[in-house]
Amino acid sequence: MTAIYTYQDLLEVGDNDQSRIDFVRGCISQHKATPMYRMAAIAEDYAKRRNVTIMQYQKLLYTVTGKAVPDNYSANYKLRSNFFDRFIVQETQYLLGNGVTWEHTDTAAKLGDDFDTQLQEAAKAALTGGVSFGFFNLDHIDVFKLTEFAPLYDEENGALMAGIRFWQIDPKKPLRATLYEPDGYTDYRWKDGKGDFLHDKNDNPIGKRPYIIKAIGDEKDREDNTVIYDGENYPSFPIIPFWGNPHHQSELEGLREQIDCYDLIKSGFADTVDEASYVYWTIQNAGGMDDVDLAEFVDRMRTIHAARSGGEGGTEARAEAHTIDVPYESREALLDRLEKDLYKDAMALDTDRIASGATTATQIRAAYEPLNSKTDQFEYCTIHFINGILSVAGIDDNPTFTRSAIVNSQEEMQMLVQAAEYLDGEYITRKALELLGDGDKAEDIIAQINANSLPTV
C-alpha cells in the first residue's frame, strides 16, 4: 500500500530548498498512486461521458487452439450512458441552483461576484471525486479538484494544514506546482526533469510569498522604479476541503458496475440488431461452389441485386434469402430494471416517471423524498465548507438554500387559497408568486400592495 504524505512529513523536510523541491515532486507522484485519486480520475471520465469500461471493451474471437484474438469483423458499438453526470448535476442544482441566501446583504460582495458559480463547481467536483478544495483568495474562491491538488493532513487531528496544486498542460511541457502552507505559498517548476523555483521576468527565483501582498509607498516617487511590498497571511489555512458525503468517497462508488452493465447490454443489443440486419443466403444444388464463388455471389447480390443460377449437371440452383428476428424483450426488460435500480441506488429523481401523467402534489413529494434525504446530508457538508470559508474571510453570517423542485402548481395554488384566511397576507403573496415563477418580484409587489392600502388624508 502506498504511504500517504502528511503535514508532519513536510515539517521534517525543513527549509532546505532542494529537499523541499524533491518533497513536492514526490508528494505529487505519491498522490497520483492513491486509490482515492485513481477513483476520482475514473469518476471524472464518467462525468464527461467517457465511460471507461465500455470504451476499453474489445470483442474477441477464439481460434481452434483457444487463443483469443480481436474481433475486427462484427459490429462493436460502444454506447455510453450519461447516468453519472445526470445524478451529479441534479443533486448540485437541486440544492444550489438558486444560489446562497445570506442574512447580511454585504456578504455576497465580500465573497466575490462568482461565489455561487464557484460553489457549484466545488460541489460537483466534491460529489465526483469525493472531495474538492476551496481556496479563499483575498476576495473570491478558487476551486481545486482532487486530481490537481495533493492534500497534506495533520497526523494528530486530521485537519488540512498544507497542500500542493499541480498541473501540466502536456507531457512535453513543464510541470508546475504551488505549495500552499499556513504562512504563504511557493511556486515550483520542473523542466527537462530538473526542478527549481519559479523565476520572475528578470530570471530571479521567487521564494515563498504571503497570501496578501500590498504595495507600500508610491511607485512614482521611487528613482529606481522599485516597489516595496508588505505581506500578511490569513488567521488559518485558507484552503478548505469540501467533502461530497460523510463517507469521503466518490458518488461513483457502487454505481459504476451498474452503469457498465447498462452500457454493455445496450451496446451488445445494438451489435445484435446491426448483425441481424444482414441478409443470409442459402444456395441449393450448388455443391461445386467454393468460398470464392460464394463471396462473389453475395457481392453481386449487394451491388447489382442479381446473380446467375445454374447448378451441376444442368440441375437448376436455387438461392433463398433469410433474415433473423432478434429477441429483444428480455434485454429491454433488463435495461429498464437497471435504469430503475440506478435511480434508486443513487437516490435520484427520475422526472420521466412523474411527468408521464397527471401527478398529484402528494405523489410529487413522495418521488422527491429520496433526493431530499440525500440532499439533506449533502447540505450539511456544504454548510461545513462554507463556514470554513467564512472563518478564513472573517465573515459572520449563516447560509441558507432554496431548493429547486417540480410542483403541481394548480393543486398547490388551490391549497394556498383554501388556507388563505388563516395565513398572513405577505406570506400568501410570496407563495403565490413562487408558484407562478415570479418569486423575485415579491418585495416590489408587496411594497406596492402596502402603498395602495395606506389610508388617504
C-alpha positions as CSV (number, residue, x, y, z in Angstrom):
1,M,0.0,0.0,0.0
2,T,1.3,3.5,-0.9
3,A,2.3,5.6,2.1
4,I,0.4,8.8,2.5
5,Y,2.4,12.0,3.0
6,T,1.3,14.2,5.9
7,Y,1.9,17.7,7.1
8,Q,4.4,16.3,9.6
9,D,6.4,14.9,6.7
10,L,6.6,18.4,5.3
11,L,7.8,19.8,8.6
12,E,10.6,17.2,8.8
13,V,11.9,18.4,5.4
14,G,12.9,21.7,6.9
15,D,13.9,24.8,5.0
16,N,16.5,23.2,2.6
17,D,15.4,24.3,-0.9
18,Q,16.4,21.2,-2.8
19,S,14.8,18.9,-0.2
20,R,11.6,20.8,-0.4
21,I,11.7,20.7,-4.2
22,D,12.2,16.9,-4.1
23,F,9.4,16.6,-1.5
24,V,6.9,18.4,-3.6
25,R,7.6,16.3,-6.6
26,G,7.5,13.1,-4.6
27,C,4.2,14.1,-2.9
28,I,2.6,14.6,-6.4
29,S,3.7,11.2,-7.5
30,Q,2.5,9.6,-4.3
31,H,-0.8,11.4,-4.5
32,K,-1.4,10.0,-8.0
33,A,-0.9,6.5,-6.7
34,T,-3.6,6.7,-4.0
35,P,-6.8,4.8,-4.5
36,M,-8.9,7.9,-4.0
37,Y,-7.0,9.8,-6.7
38,R,-7.4,6.9,-9.2
39,M,-11.1,6.7,-8.4
40,A,-11.5,10.4,-8.8
41,A,-9.8,10.3,-12.2
42,I,-12.2,7.5,-13.3
43,A,-15.2,9.4,-12.0
44,E,-14.2,12.5,-13.9
45,D,-14.2,10.4,-17.1
46,Y,-17.7,9.1,-16.4
47,A,-18.9,12.6,-15.6
48,K,-17.5,13.6,-19.1
49,R,-19.3,10.7,-20.7
50,R,-16.1,8.9,-21.3
51,N,-17.3,5.7,-19.6
52,V,-14.0,3.8,-19.1
53,T,-15.2,0.2,-19.2
54,I,-17.3,0.3,-22.4
55,M,-14.6,2.4,-24.1
56,Q,-11.9,-0.2,-23.4
57,Y,-14.2,-3.2,-24.2
58,Q,-13.0,-5.3,-27.1
59,K,-14.9,-8.2,-28.6
60,L,-12.8,-11.3,-29.0
61,L,-12.8,-14.4,-31.3
62,Y,-11.2,-17.7,-30.2
63,T,-9.2,-19.9,-32.6
64,V,-9.4,-23.7,-32.6
65,T,-6.4,-23.7,-30.2
66,G,-8.3,-21.5,-27.8
67,K,-6.2,-18.4,-28.5
68,A,-8.2,-15.1,-28.1
69,V,-7.9,-12.6,-31.0
70,P,-9.6,-9.2,-31.5
71,D,-12.9,-9.5,-33.4
72,N,-12.5,-6.8,-36.1
73,Y,-15.3,-8.0,-38.3
74,S,-18.6,-7.9,-36.4
75,A,-20.3,-4.8,-35.1
76,N,-18.8,-3.4,-31.9
77,Y,-20.8,-0.4,-30.7
78,K,-19.7,1.4,-27.6
79,L,-22.7,3.3,-26.4
80,R,-22.1,5.4,-23.3
81,S,-24.8,6.4,-20.9
82,N,-25.0,9.7,-19.0
83,F,-26.3,8.5,-15.7
84,F,-23.4,9.7,-13.5
85,D,-23.2,13.2,-14.8
86,R,-27.1,13.5,-14.6
87,F,-27.1,12.4,-11.0
88,I,-24.3,14.8,-10.0
89,V,-25.8,17.8,-11.8
90,Q,-29.3,17.1,-10.4
91,E,-28.1,17.0,-6.8
92,T,-26.0,20.1,-7.2
93,Q,-28.6,22.2,-8.9
94,Y,-31.4,21.0,-6.6
95,L,-29.5,22.4,-3.6
96,L,-27.5,25.3,-5.2
97,G,-29.4,26.2,-8.3
98,N,-31.0,29.2,-6.7
99,G,-27.8,30.4,-5.1
100,V,-27.0,31.0,-1.4
101,T,-29.2,33.3,0.7
102,W,-27.3,35.4,3.3
103,E,-28.6,37.1,6.4
104,H,-26.4,40.2,5.7
105,T,-26.6,41.9,2.3
106,D,-22.8,42.7,2.1
107,T,-21.7,39.0,2.5
108,A,-22.1,38.1,-1.2
109,A,-19.9,41.1,-2.3
110,K,-17.1,40.1,0.2
111,L,-17.0,36.6,-1.3
112,G,-16.9,37.7,-4.9
113,D,-19.4,38.1,-7.7
114,D,-18.9,34.5,-8.9
115,F,-19.2,32.8,-5.5
116,D,-22.4,30.9,-6.3
117,T,-20.9,29.7,-9.6
118,Q,-17.6,28.6,-7.9
119,L,-19.6,26.9,-5.1
120,Q,-21.5,24.9,-7.7
121,E,-18.2,23.9,-9.3
122,A,-16.8,22.9,-5.9
123,A,-19.9,20.9,-5.2
124,K,-19.8,19.0,-8.5
125,A,-16.1,18.2,-8.0
126,A,-16.7,17.1,-4.4
127,L,-19.5,14.7,-5.5
128,T,-17.5,13.4,-8.4
129,G,-14.1,12.9,-6.7
130,G,-15.2,12.5,-3.1
131,V,-13.7,15.9,-2.1
132,S,-12.7,19.2,-3.6
133,F,-10.9,22.2,-2.2
134,G,-11.8,25.9,-2.0
135,F,-9.0,28.4,-1.7
136,F,-10.2,31.8,-0.3
137,N,-8.0,34.1,-2.4
138,L,-8.5,37.6,-1.0
139,D,-11.9,38.5,-2.5
140,H,-13.0,35.3,-4.2
141,I,-12.6,31.5,-4.0
142,D,-10.7,29.3,-6.4
143,V,-11.7,25.6,-6.7
144,F,-9.2,22.7,-6.9
145,K,-10.2,19.2,-7.8
146,L,-8.7,16.2,-6.1
147,T,-7.0,15.3,-9.4
148,E,-5.0,18.5,-9.3
149,F,-4.4,19.0,-5.5
150,A,-2.4,16.8,-3.1
151,P,-3.6,17.5,0.4
152,L,-1.3,17.3,3.5
153,Y,-3.3,16.5,6.6
154,D,-2.2,16.8,10.2
155,E,-1.5,13.4,11.7
156,E,-2.8,14.5,15.1
157,N,-6.3,15.9,14.3
158,G,-6.8,15.2,10.6
159,A,-7.1,18.9,9.7
160,L,-5.9,20.1,6.3
161,M,-2.7,22.1,7.0
162,A,-1.0,22.3,3.6
163,G,-1.3,21.1,0.1
164,I,0.2,21.1,-3.4
165,R,-1.7,22.2,-6.5
166,F,-0.1,20.8,-9.7
167,W,-0.8,21.0,-13.4
168,Q,0.9,20.1,-16.7
169,I,-0.8,21.0,-20.0
170,D,1.2,18.4,-22.0
171,P,3.7,15.7,-21.1
172,K,6.3,17.6,-23.1
173,K,5.7,20.8,-21.3
174,P,7.0,21.9,-17.8
175,L,5.3,20.6,-14.7
176,R,4.1,23.4,-12.5
177,A,3.2,23.2,-8.8
178,T,2.3,25.5,-5.9
179,L,2.9,24.5,-2.3
180,Y,0.4,26.2,0.0
181,E,1.3,26.4,3.7
182,P,-0.2,28.4,6.6
183,D,2.5,31.1,6.3
184,G,2.4,31.5,2.5
185,Y,2.8,29.8,-0.9
186,T,5.8,28.8,-3.1
187,D,5.7,28.2,-6.9
188,Y,7.9,25.5,-8.5
189,R,8.6,24.3,-12.0
190,W,10.1,21.2,-13.5
191,K,11.6,21.4,-16.9
192,D,13.6,18.6,-18.6
193,G,13.3,16.7,-15.3
194,K,15.0,19.4,-13.3
195,G,13.1,21.2,-10.5
196,D,13.5,24.8,-9.4
197,F,11.7,27.7,-8.0
198,L,9.5,29.7,-10.5
199,H,11.5,32.7,-11.7
200,D,10.3,36.2,-12.4
201,K,10.8,38.2,-15.7
202,N,14.3,39.1,-14.6
203,D,15.2,35.4,-14.1
204,N,15.3,35.7,-10.3
205,P,13.9,32.8,-8.3
206,I,10.7,33.6,-6.5
207,G,10.6,32.2,-3.0
208,K,7.7,31.9,-0.5
209,R,5.2,34.7,-0.6
210,P,2.5,35.7,1.8
211,Y,-1.1,35.3,0.7
212,I,-2.0,39.0,1.0
213,I,0.5,41.4,-0.7
214,K,0.2,45.2,-0.5
215,A,2.4,47.9,-2.1
216,I,4.0,50.4,0.3
217,G,4.5,54.0,-0.9
218,D,4.1,55.5,-4.3
219,E,6.0,53.9,-7.1
220,K,6.2,57.3,-8.9
221,D,8.3,58.7,-6.1
222,R,11.0,56.0,-6.4
223,E,14.0,56.8,-8.5
224,D,14.9,53.1,-9.1
225,N,11.3,52.3,-10.0
226,T,11.2,49.6,-7.4
227,V,8.1,49.0,-5.2
228,I,8.4,47.6,-1.7
229,Y,5.6,45.2,-0.7
230,D,4.2,44.3,2.7
231,G,2.6,40.9,3.1
232,E,0.3,39.2,5.6
233,N,-1.5,35.9,5.9
234,Y,-4.9,34.6,7.0
235,P,-5.7,33.6,10.6
236,S,-5.9,30.0,9.5
237,F,-5.0,27.9,6.4
238,P,-7.0,29.4,3.6
239,I,-7.8,26.1,1.7
240,I,-11.0,24.3,3.0
241,P,-11.9,20.7,2.0
242,F,-15.4,20.2,0.6
243,W,-16.4,16.6,1.2
244,G,-19.2,15.3,-1.0
245,N,-20.6,12.9,1.6
246,P,-19.8,11.6,5.1
247,H,-18.2,8.5,3.6
248,H,-15.5,10.7,2.0
249,Q,-15.7,8.8,-1.3
250,S,-16.8,9.4,-4.9
251,E,-20.5,9.1,-5.7
252,L,-19.5,6.7,-8.4
253,E,-18.7,4.0,-5.8
254,G,-21.3,1.3,-6.0
255,L,-22.9,2.8,-9.2
256,R,-20.0,2.1,-11.7
257,E,-20.8,-1.6,-12.1
258,Q,-24.4,-1.0,-12.8
259,I,-23.6,1.8,-15.3
260,D,-21.1,-0.6,-17.0
261,C,-23.7,-3.4,-17.1
262,Y,-26.2,-1.0,-18.7
263,D,-23.7,0.2,-21.3
264,L,-22.5,-3.3,-22.2
265,I,-26.0,-4.7,-22.6
266,K,-27.2,-1.7,-24.6
267,S,-24.1,-1.9,-26.9
268,G,-24.5,-5.6,-27.3
269,F,-28.1,-5.2,-28.2
270,A,-27.1,-2.7,-30.9
271,D,-24.5,-5.1,-32.2
272,T,-27.1,-7.9,-32.5
273,V,-29.6,-5.7,-34.3
274,D,-26.8,-4.5,-36.7
275,E,-25.7,-8.0,-37.5
276,A,-29.3,-9.2,-37.8
277,S,-29.9,-6.6,-40.5
278,Y,-27.8,-8.7,-42.9
279,V,-29.5,-11.0,-45.4
280,Y,-28.2,-14.6,-45.2
281,W,-28.4,-16.7,-48.3
282,T,-28.8,-20.5,-48.7
283,I,-28.0,-21.9,-52.1
284,Q,-29.2,-25.3,-53.1
285,N,-27.8,-27.5,-55.8
286,A,-24.5,-25.6,-55.7
287,G,-22.1,-28.1,-54.3
288,G,-19.4,-27.1,-56.8
289,M,-19.2,-23.5,-55.4
290,D,-16.2,-22.8,-53.2
291,D,-15.8,-19.9,-50.8
292,V,-14.6,-17.5,-53.6
293,D,-17.8,-18.3,-55.6
294,L,-20.0,-17.7,-52.6
295,A,-18.3,-14.4,-51.9
296,E,-18.8,-13.4,-55.5
297,F,-22.4,-14.3,-55.3
298,V,-23.0,-12.2,-52.2
299,D,-21.1,-9.3,-53.7
300,R,-23.3,-9.4,-56.8
301,M,-26.5,-9.5,-54.8
302,R,-25.3,-6.4,-52.8
303,T,-24.3,-4.4,-55.9
304,I,-26.5,-5.4,-58.8
305,H,-29.1,-7.4,-56.9
306,A,-29.0,-10.3,-59.4
307,A,-26.9,-13.4,-60.0
308,R,-26.7,-16.4,-62.4
309,S,-28.5,-19.5,-61.2
310,G,-27.0,-22.8,-62.6
311,G,-26.1,-26.0,-60.8
312,E,-24.1,-29.1,-61.6
313,G,-25.1,-31.3,-64.4
314,G,-27.8,-29.0,-65.6
315,T,-29.5,-29.0,-62.2
316,E,-31.1,-25.6,-61.5
317,A,-29.6,-23.9,-58.4
318,R,-31.9,-22.1,-56.1
319,A,-31.0,-19.2,-53.7
320,E,-33.1,-18.2,-50.8
321,A,-32.7,-15.1,-48.6
322,H,-33.2,-15.2,-44.9
323,T,-33.3,-12.7,-42.1
324,I,-33.1,-13.2,-38.3
325,D,-35.6,-12.0,-35.8
326,V,-33.8,-10.5,-32.8
327,P,-35.2,-11.5,-29.3
328,Y,-35.4,-8.1,-27.6
329,E,-38.0,-8.5,-24.7
330,S,-35.5,-9.8,-22.1
331,R,-32.9,-7.2,-22.9
332,E,-35.4,-4.3,-22.8
333,A,-36.7,-5.6,-19.5
334,L,-33.2,-5.8,-18.1
335,L,-32.2,-2.3,-19.3
336,D,-35.4,-0.9,-17.7
337,R,-34.6,-2.7,-14.5
338,L,-31.1,-1.4,-14.4
339,E,-32.3,2.1,-15.1
340,K,-34.7,1.9,-12.2
341,D,-32.1,0.5,-9.9
342,L,-29.6,3.2,-10.8
343,Y,-32.1,5.9,-9.9
344,K,-33.0,4.1,-6.7
345,D,-29.4,3.4,-5.6
346,A,-28.3,7.0,-6.5
347,M,-31.4,8.3,-4.6
348,A,-32.1,10.5,-7.6
349,L,-35.3,11.8,-9.1
350,D,-36.5,10.2,-12.4
351,T,-38.5,13.1,-13.9
352,D,-39.8,10.9,-16.7
353,R,-41.8,8.7,-14.3
354,I,-43.6,11.7,-12.7
355,A,-44.1,13.6,-16.0
356,S,-45.8,10.7,-17.8
357,G,-49.2,11.6,-16.4
358,A,-51.3,13.8,-14.2
359,T,-49.3,13.7,-10.9
360,T,-50.7,15.0,-7.7
361,A,-48.7,17.1,-5.3
362,T,-48.5,14.2,-2.8
363,Q,-47.1,11.9,-5.5
364,I,-44.5,14.5,-6.4
365,R,-43.5,15.0,-2.8
366,A,-43.1,11.2,-2.4
367,A,-41.0,11.0,-5.6
368,Y,-38.7,13.7,-4.2
369,E,-38.2,12.1,-0.8
370,P,-35.1,10.0,-1.6
371,L,-33.4,13.1,-3.3
372,N,-34.4,15.2,-0.3
373,S,-32.9,12.8,2.2
374,K,-29.6,12.6,0.2
375,T,-29.5,16.4,-0.3
376,D,-30.1,16.9,3.4
377,Q,-26.9,15.0,4.0
378,F,-25.1,16.9,1.2
379,E,-26.3,20.2,2.6
380,Y,-24.5,19.6,5.9
381,C,-21.3,19.0,4.0
382,T,-21.9,22.2,2.0
383,I,-22.6,24.3,5.1
384,H,-19.4,23.0,6.8
385,F,-17.4,24.0,3.8
386,I,-19.0,27.5,3.6
387,N,-18.4,28.1,7.3
388,G,-14.8,27.3,6.8
389,I,-14.5,29.9,4.0
390,L,-16.4,32.4,6.2
391,S,-14.0,31.8,9.1
392,V,-10.9,32.5,6.9
393,A,-12.6,35.6,5.4
394,G,-13.6,36.9,8.8
395,I,-17.3,37.0,7.9
396,D,-20.1,36.3,10.4
397,D,-23.1,35.0,8.6
398,N,-25.3,32.0,8.1
399,P,-26.1,30.5,4.6
400,T,-29.5,29.1,3.7
401,F,-30.7,27.5,0.5
402,T,-33.9,27.4,-1.6
403,R,-34.2,24.1,-3.4
404,S,-35.5,23.8,-7.0
405,A,-38.4,21.4,-7.2
406,I,-41.2,20.4,-9.6
407,V,-44.6,21.2,-8.2
408,N,-48.2,20.7,-9.3
409,S,-48.9,24.4,-9.5
410,Q,-52.6,24.2,-9.8
411,E,-53.1,21.9,-6.8
412,E,-50.6,23.9,-4.7
413,M,-52.4,27.1,-5.6
414,Q,-55.8,25.6,-4.6
415,M,-54.4,24.5,-1.2
416,L,-52.9,28.0,-0.7
417,V,-56.3,29.7,-1.5
418,Q,-58.1,27.4,1.0
419,A,-55.6,28.3,3.7
420,A,-55.5,32.0,2.9
421,E,-57.9,33.1,5.7
422,Y,-55.5,31.5,8.3
423,L,-52.2,32.9,7.0
424,D,-50.5,36.3,6.8
425,G,-51.2,38.3,3.6
426,E,-47.5,38.8,2.8
427,Y,-46.9,35.1,3.1
428,I,-49.7,34.3,0.8
429,T,-48.4,36.8,-1.8
430,R,-44.9,35.3,-1.6
431,K,-46.0,31.7,-2.0
432,A,-48.4,32.6,-4.9
433,L,-45.6,34.4,-6.8
434,E,-43.3,31.5,-6.2
435,L,-45.8,29.1,-7.7
436,L,-46.2,31.5,-10.7
437,G,-42.5,31.7,-11.2
438,D,-42.2,35.3,-10.2
439,G,-40.7,34.9,-6.7
440,D,-38.1,37.5,-7.4
441,K,-40.8,40.2,-7.7
442,A,-42.3,39.5,-4.3
443,E,-40.7,42.5,-2.5
444,D,-41.8,45.0,-5.1
445,I,-45.3,43.7,-5.3
446,I,-45.7,43.6,-1.5
447,A,-44.4,47.2,-1.3
448,Q,-46.9,48.2,-3.9
449,I,-49.8,46.5,-2.1
450,N,-48.8,48.1,1.2
451,A,-48.6,51.6,-0.5
452,N,-52.0,51.2,-2.1
453,S,-53.5,50.1,1.2
454,L,-52.4,53.2,3.1
455,P,-55.3,55.5,4.1
456,T,-55.5,58.7,2.1
457,V,-55.5,62.0,4.0
